[in-house]
């Protein structure tokens, strides 16, 4: 498997045309909010993990079963939301109005995803994670878009890999709704970097299928950007 940082480096010097079509701003909560209530009821019936056991084992414990998978997704959405929030608040040098609008749309989606999981998990939700973006130069377009590409590709592969681990049909439907949005983000970011690369062989295999990663693989990659240590040892496999 390619190293996450290596994937970033491959696109650091690639810049070309941007997509002119804007994403439609919409809150994920508007079409998935009803599901949050149902998920919260199911999650409330599960034993709450206060994180103490996970801390002793070496980090914040995501938990087990479907609740653990939801916390896993929540952790990734926290990372993406924090990244895009920083991008929008401190736009890179030379950013165009179109690019800022597109990245703001993505930021809004990621914030909605994060808040959706937080609300759905309720008392079972993990703590807010501390991120580490020291390796990102937020003043440079190449650095920001390379990181965005890596995060989006990672997110899509994470949801794809977690799908088979989900037991609840409701949760699986939810994951399908979110991964499709993340894939739209990934395609856009790739074309902002180099037009026409939205679905190349880096992410689509010979069978026309998107790539998938296990939670262990994803958390190892994401750990470079998250200060808070995460323990996913109880996740289903």
Buried (B, 14 or more C-beta within 10 A) or exposed (E): EEEBEEBBEBBBEBEEEBBEEEBEEEBBBEEBBEBBEBBBEBBEEBEBBEBEEBEEEEBBBBBBBBBBBBBBBBBBBBBBBBBBBBBBEEBBEEBEEBBBEBBBBBBBBBBBBBBBBBBBBBEBBBEEBEBBBEEBBBEBBBBBBBBBBBBBBBBBBBBBBBBEBBEBEEBBEBBEBBBEBBBBBBBBBBBBBBEEBBBEEBBEEEEEEBBBBBBEBBBBBBBEBBEBBBBBBBBBE
